[in-house]
Amino acid sequence: MEKVCDLLHVTLNKNCVCGDRSAFSPGGVRIGTPALTTRGLKEAEFVKIGEILHEAALIAKKVQEAAGSKKMKDFNPALEKMADSEAIKALQLRVATLAQAFPMPGLGFDKLNSN
């Protein structure tokens, strides 16, 4: 899922959850909610983020099935083959649309569209 999210320009990191057998294969992810709330995202946007993450997980599952293995050495080439798929492109657009609606404070990006 982390690799799929990288393609979407969504930054998160793998995180262990209760029941994981190894830190090398964590079952959870962590997103930086403080950074998102600083940008002004509220509950409704976090629902959208949850939907995006869910779709990313479904894509990751499809890639893993196509790879025929749970190993990253097999997953990465399978993901590269699917990187231009319509599902990933559509999700990239949803991420970009959401992110552009909430500019990063202090960087002046909000002023780019006002001219």
C-alpha positions in Angstrom: 0.0 0.0 0.0 2.9 2.4 0.8 4.3 1.9 -2.7 0.8 2.6 -4.3 0.4 5.7 -2.2 3.8 6.9 -3.4 2.5 6.8 -6.9 -0.5 8.9 -5.7 1.7 11.5 -4.0 0.3 10.4 -0.7 3.0 10.2 2.0 2.5 7.7 4.8 4.6 5.1 6.5 4.2 1.5 7.5 3.4 1.0 11.1 3.0 -2.1 13.3 -0.4 -2.9 14.6 -1.5 -5.4 17.3 -1.1 -8.9 16.0 1.8 -8.3 13.6 4.5 -11.0 13.7 7.3 -8.8 12.5 8.3 -5.2 12.3 9.6 -6.0 8.8 6.0 -6.8 7.6 3.7 -4.3 9.5 0.0 -4.4 8.9 -0.8 -0.8 9.4 0.0 2.7 8.0 0.3 6.0 9.7 -0.7 9.3 8.0 0.3 12.8 9.3 -3.0 14.1 10.4 -1.5 17.2 12.2 -0.1 18.3 8.8 -3.5 17.8 7.2 -5.5 19.7 9.9 -2.9 22.5 9.6 -4.0 22.8 5.9 -7.6 23.1 7.1 -8.9 19.7 6.4 -11.9 18.7 8.5 -13.9 15.5 9.1 -15.5 15.4 5.6 -12.1 15.5 4.0 -10.8 12.8 6.2 -13.7 10.6 5.0 -12.4 11.3 1.5 -8.9 10.4 2.6 -10.2 7.2 4.1 -11.8 6.3 0.8 -8.6 7.1 -1.1 -6.6 4.9 1.2 -9.2 2.1 0.8 -8.9 2.3 -2.9 -5.1 2.3 -2.7 -5.3 -0.8 -0.6 -7.5 -2.5 -3.2 -5.1 -1.6 -5.9 -2.2 -2.9 -3.9 -4.1 -6.2 -3.4 -4.7 -6.5 -7.2 -1.0 -5.8 -7.8 0.0 -8.4 -5.3 -2.3 -10.9 -7.0 -0.8 -10.1 -10.3 2.7 -10.5 -8.9 1.8 -13.9 -7.5 3.9 -13.3 -4.4 4.0 -11.2 -1.2 7.6 -10.3 -1.8 8.5 -6.7 -2.7 10.9 -7.9 -5.4 7.9 -9.3 -7.2 5.5 -6.5 -6.2 7.5 -3.6 -7.5 7.8 -4.7 -11.1 4.0 -5.6 -11.1 3.2 -2.2 -9.8 5.4 -0.5 -12.5 3.3 -2.4 -15.1 0.1 -1.0 -13.6 1.4 2.5 -12.9 -0.4 4.0 -15.9 -3.7 2.2 -15.3 -6.9 4.1 -15.3 -7.5 3.2 -11.7 -4.3 4.8 -10.6 -4.7 7.8 -12.8 -8.2 8.5 -11.5 -7.0 8.2 -7.9 -4.1 10.5 -8.6 -6.6 13.1 -9.9 -8.7 12.8 -6.8 -5.6 13.3 -4.6 -4.5 16.3 -6.6 -7.9 17.9 -6.5 -8.2 17.4 -2.8 -4.7 18.7 -2.1 -5.1 21.8 -4.3 -8.2 22.8 -2.4 -6.1 23.0 0.8 -2.9 24.9 0.0 0.2 24.5 2.3 0.1 27.5 4.7 3.0 29.9 4.5 4.3 28.8 1.1 2.3 31.2 -1.0 0.7 28.4 -3.1 -2.7 29.9 -2.3 -1.6 33.1 -4.1 -0.7 31.3 -7.4 -4.3 31.1 -8.5 -5.4 34.5 -7.4 -3.5 36.4 -10.2 
